[in-house]
Amino acid sequence: MTRLAVGEALAVRLYAAESAIDQALIETATLAAALPAARADAWLSAVAGQRAFAGTAATISALSDARAHIVETHNTLTALARKLGLETLAVGPLDKPGDGPPIGGGGGDGPGVAPDMVNKSLPRRTIAC
């Protein structure tokens, strides 16, 4: 197996891990938002369900820490790939959000990804992940 193939396999796993953590954060935050409304809808006192709310809040904090660690891992692997002379690997959505508003399916700072661009070679640029 070549170094490039190993790097591509790791990039796929890294993207999957990042996505899983983000999805867990979304679901847990949605639960945290629903808990106070559920308590109010059931006409329960503020004391009822406090432990569940605190546990959910602690989970959000832990997932936030996990996200920071996976981003650090991403940056470390990117630096290692550069040292090894591997070309930039892109896995997952290519239209990362930017400062500008999204236009035409893009992330805000470029043209975005068109349907006919899937599985085509990426332009050779030295852009960090």
Backbone as a printed PyTorch tensor [residue, N CA C, xyz], in Angstrom:
tensor([[[  0.8510,  -1.1760,   0.0000],
         [  0.0000,   0.0000,   0.0000],
         [  0.8970,   1.2390,   0.0000]],

        [[  0.6090,   2.1930,  -0.8660],
         [  1.4280,   3.4000,  -0.9510],
         [  1.0790,   4.3630,   0.1790]],

        [[  1.9600,   5.3020,   0.4070],
         [  1.6940,   6.3150,   1.4290],
         [  0.4620,   7.1340,   1.0800]],

        [[  0.2830,   7.4190,  -0.2030],
         [ -0.8840,   8.1810,  -0.6250],
         [ -2.1630,   7.4080,  -0.3340]],

        [[ -2.1630,   6.1120,  -0.5970],
         [ -3.3390,   5.2820,  -0.3160],
         [ -3.6330,   5.2380,   1.1840]],

        [[ -2.5770,   5.1430,   1.9900],
         [ -2.7500,   5.1570,   3.4430],
         [ -3.3340,   6.4990,   3.8750]],

        [[ -2.8050,   7.5800,   3.3080],
         [ -3.3110,   8.9160,   3.6440],
         [ -4.7710,   9.0920,   3.2560]],

        [[ -5.1400,   8.5680,   2.0870],
         [ -6.5310,   8.6620,   1.6510],
         [ -7.4520,   7.8830,   2.5770]],

        [[ -7.0220,   6.7010,   3.0000],
         [ -7.8310,   5.8930,   3.9210],
         [ -7.9900,   6.5950,   5.2650]],

        [[ -6.9080,   7.2020,   5.7410],
         [ -6.9950,   7.9460,   7.0040],
         [ -7.8890,   9.1680,   6.8710]],

        [[ -7.8320,   9.8390,   5.7270],
         [ -8.6810,  11.0200,   5.5160],
         [-10.1540,  10.6450,   5.5670]],

        [[-10.5010,   9.5020,   5.0050],
         [-11.8960,   9.0370,   5.0540],
         [-12.3200,   8.7850,   6.4960]],

        [[-11.4640,   8.1110,   7.2640],
         [-11.7900,   7.8080,   8.6680],
         [-11.8650,   9.0920,   9.4990]],

        [[-10.9520,  10.0340,   9.2320],
         [-10.9550,  11.3030,   9.9570],
         [-12.2430,  12.0630,   9.6960]],

        [[-12.6460,  12.1480,   8.4310],
         [-13.8860,  12.8360,   8.0930],
         [-15.0760,  12.1650,   8.7710]],

        [[-15.1000,  10.8320,   8.7970],
         [-16.1890,  10.1110,   9.4570],
         [-16.2250,  10.4270,  10.9490]],

        [[-15.0670,  10.4770,  11.5900],
         [-15.0080,  10.7950,  13.0220],
         [-15.4790,  12.2210,  13.2840]],

        [[-15.0230,  13.1730,  12.4500],
         [-15.4600,  14.5710,  12.6090],
         [-16.9730,  14.6850,  12.4470]],

        [[-17.5030,  14.0140,  11.4400],
         [-18.9460,  14.0620,  11.1830],
         [-19.7400,  13.4370,  12.3290]],

        [[-19.2320,  12.3360,  12.8700],
         [-19.9210,  11.6620,  13.9760],
         [-19.9850,  12.5550,  15.2150]],

        [[-18.8920,  13.2260,  15.5110],
         [-18.8850,  14.1220,  16.6720],
         [-19.8400,  15.2900,  16.4500]],

        [[-19.8140,  15.8640,  15.2400],
         [-20.7370,  16.9690,  14.9470],
         [-22.1890,  16.5140,  15.0480]],

        [[-22.4880,  15.3190,  14.5330],
         [-23.8620,  14.8150,  14.6050],
         [-24.2740,  14.5710,  16.0550]],

        [[-23.3670,  14.0320,  16.8570],
         [-23.6660,  13.8230,  18.2810],
         [-23.9240,  15.1570,  18.9820]],

        [[-23.1420,  16.1820,  18.6320],
         [-23.3770,  17.5120,  19.2070],
         [-24.7490,  18.0490,  18.8170]],

        [[-25.1190,  17.8860,  17.5590],
         [-26.4220,  18.3610,  17.0930],
         [-27.5470,  17.6760,  17.8630]],

        [[-27.4730,  16.3530,  17.9600],
         [-28.5400,  15.5970,  18.6280],
         [-28.6120,  15.9260,  20.1170]],

        [[-27.4650,  16.0500,  20.7590],
         [-27.4460,  16.3370,  22.1920],
         [-27.9290,  17.7520,  22.4770]],

        [[-27.5420,  18.6980,  21.6470],
         [-28.0150,  20.0790,  21.8240],
         [-29.5200,  20.1690,  21.5940]],

        [[-30.0280,  19.3980,  20.6380],
         [-31.4700,  19.3730,  20.3900],
         [-32.2000,  18.8090,  21.6090]],

        [[-31.6430,  17.7590,  22.1940],
         [-32.2230,  17.2010,  23.4200],
         [-32.1970,  18.2240,  24.5470]],

        [[-31.0630,  18.8990,  24.7120],
         [-30.9470,  19.9060,  25.7750],
         [-31.9670,  21.0200,  25.5980]],

        [[-32.2280,  21.4070,  24.3630],
         [-33.2150,  22.4540,  24.1030],
         [-34.6330,  21.9650,  24.3740]],

        [[-34.8840,  20.6770,  24.1680],
         [-36.2290,  20.1370,  24.3560],
         [-36.5750,  19.8950,  25.8270]],

        [[-35.5880,  19.6690,  26.6670],
         [-35.8560,  19.3320,  28.0640],
         [-36.6400,  20.4100,  28.8200]],

        [[-36.2320,  21.6770,  28.7930],
         [-37.0140,  22.6800,  29.5290],
         [-38.4430,  22.8300,  28.9790]],

        [[-38.5910,  22.7370,  27.6780],
         [-39.9290,  22.8400,  27.0860],
         [-40.7860,  21.6600,  27.5170]],

        [[-40.2060,  20.4560,  27.5580],
         [-40.9410,  19.2710,  27.9980],
         [-41.3650,  19.4170,  29.4550]],

        [[-40.4730,  19.9460,  30.2840],
         [-40.8060,  20.1470,  31.6960],
         [-41.9720,  21.1070,  31.8310]],

        [[-41.9220,  22.2050,  31.0680],
         [-42.9960,  23.1990,  31.1330],
         [-44.3040,  22.6380,  30.5880]],

        [[-44.2390,  21.8900,  29.4950],
         [-45.4400,  21.2980,  28.9130],
         [-46.1020,  20.2940,  29.8480]],

        [[-45.3090,  19.6210,  30.6680],
         [-45.8320,  18.6360,  31.6190],
         [-46.2190,  19.2660,  32.9510]],

        [[-46.1040,  20.5660,  33.0660],
         [-46.4370,  21.3030,  34.2980],
         [-45.6650,  20.7660,  35.5040]],

        [[-44.3630,  20.5340,  35.3140],
         [-43.5150,  20.0640,  36.4030],
         [-42.6930,  21.2220,  36.9420]],

        [[-42.2550,  21.0960,  38.1900],
         [-41.4360,  22.1540,  38.7840],
         [-40.0460,  22.1500,  38.1610]],

        [[-39.3050,  23.2140,  38.3940],
         [-37.9440,  23.3320,  37.8470],
         [-37.0270,  22.2510,  38.4040]],

        [[-37.3600,  21.7300,  39.5760],
         [-36.5420,  20.6910,  40.1950],
         [-36.6250,  19.3870,  39.3910]],

        [[-37.7940,  19.1220,  38.8420],
         [-38.0030,  17.8760,  38.0950],
         [-37.1420,  17.8890,  36.8290]],

        [[-36.3710,  16.8670,  36.6510],
         [-35.5630,  16.7360,  35.4470],
         [-34.2500,  17.4980,  35.4650]],

        [[-33.9190,  18.1410,  36.5730],
         [-32.6800,  18.9220,  36.6250],
         [-31.4550,  18.0430,  36.3980]],

        [[-31.4710,  16.8320,  36.9730],
         [-30.3220,  15.9410,  36.7810],
         [-30.1570,  15.5640,  35.3090]],

        [[-31.2690,  15.3580,  34.6320],
         [-31.2060,  15.0250,  33.2000],
         [-30.6560,  16.2040,  32.4150]],

        [[-31.0930,  17.4070,  32.7440],
         [-30.6020,  18.5860,  32.0470],
         [-29.1060,  18.7820,  32.3050]],

        [[-28.6810,  18.6070,  33.5560],
         [-27.2610,  18.7520,  33.9000],
         [-26.4200,  17.6950,  33.1830]],

        [[-26.9370,  16.4790,  33.1060],
         [-26.2160,  15.4180,  32.4010],
         [-26.0810,  15.7200,  30.9160]],

        [[-27.1430,  16.2600,  30.3310],
         [-27.0990,  16.6100,  28.9140],
         [-26.1100,  17.7500,  28.6750]],

        [[-26.1150,  18.7330,  29.5660],
         [-25.1770,  19.8500,  29.4410],
         [-23.7280,  19.3640,  29.5710]],

        [[-23.4840,  18.4290,  30.4890],
         [-22.1360,  17.8690,  30.6430],
         [-21.7230,  17.0950,  29.3910]],

        [[-22.6830,  16.4280,  28.7660],
         [-22.3960,  15.6910,  27.5390],
         [-22.0030,  16.6470,  26.4240]],

        [[-22.6950,  17.7710,  26.3250],
         [-22.3490,  18.7820,  25.3220],
         [-20.9270,  19.2790,  25.5430]],

        [[-20.5830,  19.5140,  26.7900],
         [-19.2320,  19.9740,  27.1130],
         [-18.1880,  18.9270,  26.7220]],

        [[-18.4600,  17.6730,  27.0160],
         [-17.5220,  16.5980,  26.6720],
         [-17.3860,  16.4570,  25.1470]],

        [[-18.4990,  16.5690,  24.4390],
         [-18.4450,  16.4860,  22.9820],
         [-17.7010,  17.6770,  22.3840]],

        [[-17.8320,  18.8310,  23.0030],
         [-17.0950,  20.0070,  22.5480],
         [-15.5900,  19.7850,  22.7200]],

        [[-15.2080,  19.1860,  23.8390],
         [-13.7950,  18.8520,  24.0520],
         [-13.3280,  17.8200,  23.0260]],

        [[-14.1680,  16.8220,  22.7520],
         [-13.8190,  15.8010,  21.7570],
         [-13.6410,  16.4360,  20.3850]],

        [[-14.4950,  17.3910,  20.0470],
         [-14.3940,  18.0740,  18.7570],
         [-13.0700,  18.8330,  18.6610]],

        [[-12.6880,  19.4920,  19.7420],
         [-11.4130,  20.2200,  19.7520],
         [-10.2490,  19.2570,  19.5390]],

        [[-10.3200,  18.0850,  20.1470],
         [ -9.2480,  17.0930,  19.9970],
         [ -9.1830,  16.5440,  18.5720]],

        [[-10.3400,  16.2980,  17.9450],
         [-10.3130,  15.7560,  16.5830],
         [ -9.8330,  16.8150,  15.5950]],

        [[-10.1310,  18.0860,  15.8600],
         [ -9.6120,  19.1630,  15.0080],
         [ -8.0930,  19.2480,  15.1570]],

        [[ -7.6010,  19.0800,  16.3730],
         [ -6.1540,  19.0660,  16.6020],
         [ -5.5080,  17.8830,  15.8580]],

        [[ -6.1760,  16.7370,  15.8940],
         [ -5.6950,  15.5640,  15.1600],
         [ -5.6680,  15.8520,  13.6670]],

        [[ -6.7080,  16.4980,  13.1600],
         [ -6.7870,  16.8710,  11.7450],
         [ -5.5830,  17.7350,  11.3620]],

        [[ -5.3120,  18.7450,  12.1600],
         [ -4.1870,  19.6440,  11.8810],
         [ -2.8470,  18.9070,  11.9410]],

        [[ -2.7000,  18.0000,  12.8840],
         [ -1.4670,  17.2190,  13.0080],
         [ -1.2600,  16.3260,  11.7920]],

        [[ -2.3280,  15.6550,  11.3540],
         [ -2.2220,  14.7930,  10.1790],
         [ -1.9580,  15.5990,   8.9080]],

        [[ -2.5310,  16.7910,   8.8150],
         [ -2.2750,  17.6540,   7.6660],
         [ -0.7950,  18.0350,   7.6100]],

        [[ -0.2320,  18.3970,   8.7530],
         [  1.1870,  18.7590,   8.8060],
         [  2.0660,  17.5620,   8.4440]],

        [[  1.7080,  16.3740,   8.9230],
         [  2.4800,  15.1750,   8.6050],
         [  2.4150,  14.8690,   7.1140]],

        [[  1.2320,  15.0170,   6.5110],
         [  1.0880,  14.7690,   5.0720],
         [  1.9850,  15.7110,   4.2780]],

        [[  2.0520,  16.9730,   4.6990],
         [  2.9290,  17.9340,   4.0180],
         [  4.3840,  17.5210,   4.1340]],

        [[  4.7940,  17.0960,   5.3240],
         [  6.1820,  16.6660,   5.5230],
         [  6.5340,  15.4780,   4.6350]],

        [[  5.5640,  14.6050,   4.4240],
         [  5.7990,  13.4140,   3.6090],
         [  5.6470,  13.6910,   2.1190]],

        [[  5.2720,  14.9300,   1.7810],
         [  5.1370,  15.3010,   0.3810],
         [  3.8730,  14.7880,  -0.2800]],

        [[  2.8750,  14.4530,   0.5170],
         [  1.6170,  13.9760,  -0.0540],
         [  0.7880,  15.1680,  -0.4930]],

        [[  0.1010,  15.0140,  -1.6240],
         [ -0.7490,  16.1060,  -2.0860],
         [ -1.9300,  16.2420,  -1.1400]],

        [[ -2.5380,  17.4160,  -1.1550],
         [ -3.6680,  17.6850,  -0.2800],
         [ -4.7980,  16.7240,  -0.5780]],

        [[ -5.3290,  16.1140,   0.4600],
         [ -6.4390,  15.1860,   0.3050],
         [ -7.7210,  15.9010,   0.6860]],

        [[ -8.7610,  15.7040,  -0.0850],
         [-10.0560,  16.2910,   0.2170],
         [-11.0860,  15.1880,   0.2630]],

        [[-11.7610,  15.0690,   1.3870],
         [-12.7830,  14.0560,   1.5520],
         [-14.0010,  14.7350,   2.1400]],

        [[-15.1660,  14.3780,   1.6630],
         [-16.3910,  14.9660,   2.1870],
         [-16.7510,  16.2210,   1.4370]],

        [[-17.5990,  17.0550,   2.0340],
         [-18.0280,  18.2680,   1.3440],
         [-16.8370,  19.1660,   1.0370]],

        [[-16.7460,  19.6090,  -0.1890],
         [-15.6190,  20.4380,  -0.5870],
         [-15.9220,  21.9150,  -0.4590]],

        [[-17.1840,  22.2790,  -0.3110],
         [-17.5510,  23.6860,  -0.2080],
         [-17.6520,  24.0740,   1.2680]],

        [[-16.4890,  24.2640,   1.8770],
         [-16.4230,  24.6300,   3.2890],
         [-16.9460,  26.0620,   3.4610]],

        [[-17.6100,  26.3280,   4.5700],
         [-18.1540,  27.6720,   4.7710],
         [-17.0580,  28.7250,   4.8280]],

        [[-17.3490,  29.8790,   4.2570],
         [-16.4040,  30.9860,   4.2720],
         [-17.0450,  32.2130,   4.8940]],

        [[-16.4460,  33.3400,   4.6600],
         [-16.9560,  34.5790,   5.2290],
         [-18.1260,  35.1530,   4.4490]],

        [[-18.1560,  34.8910,   3.1480],
         [-19.2100,  35.4380,   2.3110],
         [-20.4460,  34.5680,   2.3390]],

        [[-21.5940,  35.1140,   1.8940],
         [-22.8150,  34.3150,   1.8650],
         [-22.7400,  33.2540,   0.7720]],

        [[-23.3910,  32.1070,   0.9830],
         [-23.3650,  31.0550,  -0.0290],
         [-24.0760,  31.5030,  -1.3040]],

        [[-23.4540,  31.2310,  -2.4330],
         [-24.0450,  31.5650,  -3.7230],
         [-23.9200,  30.3500,  -4.6200]],

        [[-25.0170,  29.8820,  -5.1590],
         [-24.9870,  28.7670,  -6.1030],
         [-24.4780,  27.4690,  -5.5220]],

        [[-24.7590,  27.2130,  -4.2510],
         [-24.3430,  25.9590,  -3.6390],
         [-22.9480,  25.9840,  -3.0720]],

        [[-22.2730,  27.1210,  -3.1650],
         [-20.9140,  27.2110,  -2.6470],
         [-20.8930,  27.5260,  -1.1700]],

        [[-19.7030,  27.5630,  -0.6040],
         [-19.5440,  27.8440,   0.8080],
         [-19.4400,  29.3170,   1.1140]],

        [[-19.5470,  30.1700,   0.1200],
         [-19.5380,  31.5940,   0.3820],
         [-18.3550,  32.3200,  -0.2000]],

        [[-17.2550,  31.6380,  -0.4670],
         [-16.0750,  32.3180,  -0.9790],
         [-15.6460,  31.7940,  -2.3500]],

        [[-16.4540,  30.9750,  -2.9440],
         [-16.0880,  30.4190,  -4.2360],
         [-17.3160,  29.9520,  -4.9770]],

        [[-17.1030,  29.3490,  -6.1210],
         [-18.2370,  28.9260,  -6.9340],
         [-18.9780,  27.7270,  -6.3760]],

        [[-18.3860,  27.0080,  -5.4330],
         [-19.0490,  25.8420,  -4.8760],
         [-18.7900,  24.6050,  -5.7020]],

        [[-19.5290,  23.5730,  -5.4050],
         [-19.3650,  22.3030,  -6.0850],
         [-20.5790,  22.0790,  -6.9690]],

        [[-20.3560,  21.9220,  -8.2420],
         [-21.4350,  21.6340,  -9.1830],
         [-21.6220,  20.1310,  -9.2700]],

        [[-22.8370,  19.6660,  -9.6050],
         [-23.0750,  18.2220,  -9.6840],
         [-22.1240,  17.4930, -10.6200]],

        [[-21.6700,  18.1490, -11.6880],
         [-20.7890,  17.4730, -12.6380],
         [-19.3290,  17.4630, -12.1880]],

        [[-19.0370,  18.0030, -11.0120],
         [-17.6620,  18.0350, -10.5110],
         [-17.3330,  16.8140,  -9.6610]],

        [[-18.3200,  16.0010,  -9.3150],
         [-18.0900,  14.8640,  -8.4460],
         [-17.1390,  13.8840,  -9.1270]],

        [[-16.2000,  13.3800,  -8.3570],
         [-15.2140,  12.3980,  -8.8030],
         [-14.2580,  12.9200,  -9.8730]],

        [[-14.1110,  14.2160,  -9.9690],
         [-13.1040,  14.7720, -10.8690],
         [-11.8860,  15.1560, -10.0380]],

        [[-10.7680,  15.2850, -10.6580],
         [ -9.5450,  15.6620,  -9.9680],
         [ -9.6420,  17.0710,  -9.4380]],

        [[ -9.0780,  17.2580,  -8.2760],
         [ -9.0440,  18.5860,  -7.6820],
         [ -7.9120,  19.3880,  -8.3110]],

        [[ -8.0760,  20.7010,  -8.4050],
         [ -6.9670,  21.5100,  -8.9340],
         [ -5.7900,  21.4300,  -7.9840]],

        [[ -4.5900,  21.4740,  -8.5430],
         [ -3.3810,  21.4160,  -7.7150],
         [ -3.1260,  22.7890,  -7.1000]],

        [[ -3.4040,  22.8770,  -5.8210],
         [ -3.1320,  24.0940,  -5.0650],
         [ -2.5760,  23.6920,  -3.7230]],

        [[ -1.8860,  24.5740,  -3.0670],
         [ -1.3540,  24.2860,  -1.7550],
         [ -2.2370,  24.9580,  -0.7140]],

        [[ -3.3900,  24.3710,  -0.5050],
         [ -4.3410,  24.9000,   0.4740],
         [ -4.4100,  23.9010,   1.6250]],

        [[ -4.2810,  24.4020,   2.8310],
         [ -4.3620,  23.5270,   4.0090],
         [ -5.7970,  23.1050,   4.2320]],

        [[ -5.9600,  21.9290,   4.7850],
         [ -7.2930,  21.4060,   5.0780],
         [ -7.9500,  22.2150,   6.1630]]])
